[in-house]
Amino acid sequence: MRSSRAELVAETAVTLLAERGMRGLTHRAVDEAAGLPPGAASNVARTRAALLDLTLERLNELEERQLAASAAAPLPSDRAGAVELVARLLHAQLTQDRRRTLARYELALEATRRPELRARYDASGRRFREPAAALMAALGSADPEYDGRRLVIYTEGVTFYALAGAGPEPTLDELRRDTADFLAGLLR
């Protein structure tokens, strides 16, 4: 269990990544945004690499809670239920979890330049592929691992396009329609 100060530093780092990007995440910026005395963030995470690691750990904790809450309900075995589940998860990533989604994308880009962060980032990504494969298995996919990976790629594409793309963010109804079309093609 981390200290409350470490949690505050990590939570503030997530917010700074979402609001200011990677260049705006410094120990000093964390101290100021969190209302901590100068040097407090450095005491929790000595280096920039340690600060990034702490931030990714926090994002993983938050997403694990969300996945655990989703896993408490049985996976839908019908396409309509799967469409609703995926569309609502996507909508949450774009709305109430937007800060977390933006921070994760910032870390994803940084991980392309930091091998030590890449390894941790890739490991955290497996947590999304496993439930996607389980969902595809429940829907009767002939190759749940492959189709689960394609489902993750689809959701990542929708999320990236909505947050960084050239179009407006989709509504929940649009997400339902698009997800239904995607799953129909995937599960022919």
C-alpha positions in Angstrom: 0.0 0.0 0.0 1.4 3.4 -1.0 1.4 6.3 1.3 -1.3 9.0 0.9 1.4 11.4 -0.3 2.5 9.0 -3.0 -1.1 8.6 -4.1 -1.5 12.4 -4.2 1.7 12.7 -6.3 0.5 10.0 -8.7 -3.0 11.4 -9.0 -1.7 14.9 -9.6 0.7 13.5 -12.2 -2.2 11.9 -14.1 -4.0 15.2 -14.1 -1.0 17.1 -15.3 -0.4 14.6 -18.1 -3.9 15.0 -19.3 -3.9 18.8 -19.0 -0.4 19.8 -20.0 1.1 16.8 -21.8 4.5 15.1 -21.1 6.4 18.4 -21.1 4.2 19.8 -18.4 4.9 16.9 -16.0 7.7 17.9 -13.7 8.4 17.3 -10.1 8.0 21.0 -9.5 4.7 21.1 -11.4 3.4 18.2 -9.3 4.4 20.0 -6.1 2.6 23.2 -7.1 -0.6 21.5 -8.5 -0.9 19.3 -5.4 -0.2 22.1 -2.9 2.9 20.3 -1.6 6.1 21.9 -0.4 8.9 22.1 -2.9 10.7 18.8 -3.2 7.9 16.6 -2.0 7.3 14.9 -5.3 11.0 14.2 -5.6 11.0 12.6 -2.2 8.3 10.2 -3.4 9.7 9.6 -6.9 13.4 10.6 -7.1 13.8 10.6 -10.9 11.6 11.4 -13.9 11.5 7.7 -14.7 10.3 6.9 -11.2 7.6 9.6 -11.5 6.4 8.1 -14.8 6.4 4.7 -13.3 4.4 5.9 -10.3 1.9 7.5 -12.7 1.5 4.4 -14.8 1.1 2.3 -11.6 -1.7 4.7 -10.6 -3.5 4.5 -13.9 -3.2 0.7 -13.7 -4.8 0.7 -10.3 -7.7 2.9 -11.4 -8.3 0.7 -14.5 -8.1 -2.5 -12.5 -10.8 -1.2 -10.3 -12.9 -0.5 -13.3 -12.2 -3.9 -14.8 -13.0 -5.6 -11.5 -16.3 -3.8 -11.3 -17.1 -4.8 -14.9 -16.0 -8.4 -14.2 -18.5 -8.7 -11.3 -21.3 -8.9 -13.9 -21.4 -11.9 -16.1 -20.1 -11.4 -19.7 -22.9 -11.0 -22.2 -23.2 -14.0 -24.5 -25.4 -12.2 -27.0 -24.3 -9.6 -29.5 -26.7 -6.9 -28.2 -25.3 -7.2 -24.7 -21.7 -7.1 -26.0 -22.5 -4.0 -28.1 -23.9 -2.3 -25.0 -21.0 -3.2 -22.8 -18.3 -2.1 -25.4 -20.2 1.1 -26.3 -20.6 2.1 -22.6 -16.9 1.4 -21.9 -15.9 3.5 -24.9 -18.2 6.3 -23.9 -16.8 6.3 -20.3 -13.2 6.5 -21.7 -14.3 9.6 -23.7 -16.3 11.3 -21.0 -15.9 10.6 -17.2 -12.5 8.8 -17.7 -11.2 11.3 -20.3 -8.4 12.5 -18.0 -7.2 9.0 -17.4 -7.4 8.2 -21.2 -5.4 11.2 -22.2 -2.7 10.5 -19.5 -2.5 6.9 -20.8 -1.9 8.1 -24.4 0.8 10.5 -23.2 2.5 7.6 -21.4 2.1 5.4 -24.5 4.0 7.9 -26.6 6.7 8.3 -24.0 7.0 4.5 -23.7 8.2 4.5 -27.4 11.3 6.3 -26.2 11.9 4.6 -22.8 12.3 0.8 -22.9 11.9 0.4 -19.2 8.5 2.2 -19.4 7.6 0.2 -22.6 7.9 -3.1 -20.7 5.5 -2.0 -18.0 3.1 -0.3 -20.4 2.9 -3.5 -22.6 2.3 -5.6 -19.5 -0.6 -3.4 -18.5 -2.0 -3.7 -22.0 -2.4 -7.4 -21.6 -5.1 -6.7 -19.0 -7.3 -5.3 -21.7 -6.7 -8.1 -24.2 -7.7 -10.9 -21.8 -11.2 -9.6 -21.1 -11.7 -8.8 -24.8 -10.8 -12.4 -25.7 -13.2 -13.7 -23.0 -16.0 -11.6 -24.4 -15.3 -12.9 -27.9 -15.3 -16.5 -26.6 -18.6 -15.8 -25.0 -20.0 -14.6 -28.3 -18.9 -17.8 -30.0 -15.8 -16.5 -31.8 -13.8 -19.2 -33.7 -10.6 -17.5 -32.6 -11.2 -15.5 -29.4 -7.6 -14.4 -28.9 -7.4 -13.0 -32.4 -10.8 -11.4 -32.4 -10.2 -10.1 -28.9 -7.0 -8.4 -30.1 -9.0 -6.9 -33.0 -11.7 -5.7 -30.6 -9.0 -3.9 -28.5 -7.5 -2.3 -31.7 -11.0 -1.2 -32.7 -11.7 0.4 -29.3 -8.3 2.1 -29.2 -8.8 3.5 -32.7 -12.2 4.9 -31.8 -10.8 6.4 -28.6 -7.8 7.9 -30.3 -9.9 9.3 -33.2 -12.3 10.9 -30.8 -9.6 12.5 -28.6 -7.0 13.4 -31.2 -8.7 13.0 -34.5 -10.4 15.3 -36.9 -14.0 14.6 -36.0 -16.5 15.2 -33.2 -16.7 12.7 -30.3 -19.3 10.1 -31.0 -22.4 9.9 -28.9 -23.4 6.8 -27.0 -25.9 5.9 -29.7 -23.2 6.3 -32.4 -20.9 4.1 -30.4 -23.6 1.5 -30.2 -24.2 1.6 -33.9 -20.5 1.5 -34.8 -19.8 -1.3 -32.3 -22.7 -3.3 -33.6 -21.4 -3.0 -37.2 -17.8 -3.9 -36.1 -18.9 -7.0 -34.2 -21.2 -8.1 -37.0 -18.2 -8.0 -39.4 -16.0 -9.7 -36.9 -18.4 -12.5 -36.0 -19.7 -13.4 -39.5 
